[in-house]
Amino acid sequence: MAKERKNQIKKQKTPLLSVLKSIARKLIYLFLALSFVLVLYAIDRSKLLDPNISWEIDGELIIEANRYDDVIKPLISNKYLLNLGQIKSKLKNSPWVADVEAQRIFWNRIKVSIQEHDIAMRWCSEDCISSKGYISSKGVLFKPTLTINVDAPIGLFSEFNAKDSYFDFIKYQSILEPVKISIFKRTSIDELTLENNIKVILGHQKQNERLELFIKSFDKLKKYKKIKERGIFDMRYPNGFALSYSPL
């Protein structure tokens, strides 16, 4: 008896060309992926994404701002995560800074605009040793680590009433113009040393009235050399003043 043959479906072989195309596609994808990784690596190793800070201080563009570069250096170490809020807050705490704005121009290119305190008065505590600083024209006391030489009147008074003392100084100066005050000392009383070395003791009340009286009195007495160069006017008396002299 003849054996029946079972009909079997022959498995067709994949054409060689299709296999090659499939391998080629996979190689292309692998090449593109590796190229992308290499590009990212190259960019990361380059300075292309490094933070670029442009500084504007008091309306003037400058190339370097060393005192502020050091302040924000820890905040720009991660070039993929720059927080403008942190940069602004850190700079705001710098003693020279009155106001600051930080603006992202493009990616890691940042513009920082700083308004610095001006110096209207040099300040120090009563002993002029324990604490020193400056007062701005807005009455803000700031105490930088490094001080600078500047030609400005000196204020000797407590740090806690610096603003009020400064604005009282402004009133006294407006009354005395054009004569300038070189030293303003406030303890329990107010004392002025003028640019001509004349000293005026105003006390703790009616200072403006007493200063007006000093101006009138000094105008009559300034012809005397001793008074003009070494006079000390104590204006705390109800009906006049006491006159003494600074030692030679």
C-alpha positions, 0 to 999 in steps of 0.5 A, a space after each residue: 500500500 502506497 504511503 500517503 504523503 502529507 502536504 507540508 507548507 514549505 517555509 520560505 527563506 528570507 531573501 538575502 537583500 532584505 536581511 542586509 537592509 534590516 542590518 543596515 537600518 539597525 546599524 544606521 540607528 546605532 550610528 545615529 545614537 552613538 553620534 548623538 551621545 558623542 555630540 552631547 559629550 563634546 558639548 558637555 566637555 566644551 565651554 559652549 554651555 558655560 554660564 556667561 554673566 554680563 554685568 551692569 553696575 550703576 548703569 554702566 556695562 563692565 567686563 568684570 565684577 570681581 567682588 560679585 563674581 566670587 559671591 555667585 561662583 557657588 551658584 553657577 557651578 552646575 551649568 544645567 541648573 542656574 537659578 536666577 532667584 538664588 543669584 539675585 538673593 545672594 547678590 542682594 545680601 552683598 553690603 554694596 548692593 542697593 538693588 539687583 536684577 537678573 535676566 536670562 538673555 539666552 540659555 546660560 547667558 545672563 545679564 545682572 544689573 546692580 545699583 550700588 549704594 552711594 557713599 554720603 557719610 563715613 560711619 563708625 561706632 563711638 570708639 571708631 574701632 569695633 565697627 565701621 561702614 558707610 551711610 548712603 544718601 537714602 540713610 542706609 548703613 552698610 558695612 563692607 568687609 573691605 573699606 575704601 578711602 573717600 572724602 565724606 563727613 564722619 558720623 559717630 553714633 549708634 548703629 541702631 539709630 543710624 538712619 535718623 541720625 543721618 537725616 538729622 545731619 542733613 538738616 543741620 548741613 542745610 542750615 549751615 550751608 555753605 559751611 560743611 560739617 566734617 564730623 557729626 557726633 551723637 551720644 546723649 547730645 549732638 555735637 558738630 565739628 565744622 570744616 574750619 575746626 569750629 565745634 558746636 555743641 547742640 545738646 539734645 533738644 532745640 538743635 535747629 534753633 540753637 544752630 541758627 543762633 550759632 550762625 548769627 553769633 559766629 558771624 559777629 565773632 569770626 573776625 577774631 582769629 582765636 575764635 575762628 580757628 579754635 572756638 568751641 560754642 556750647 549752645 545749650 544755654 537758654 539765653 546764649 552760649 558758652 565759648 571755649 577753645 580747643 587746645 593748641 
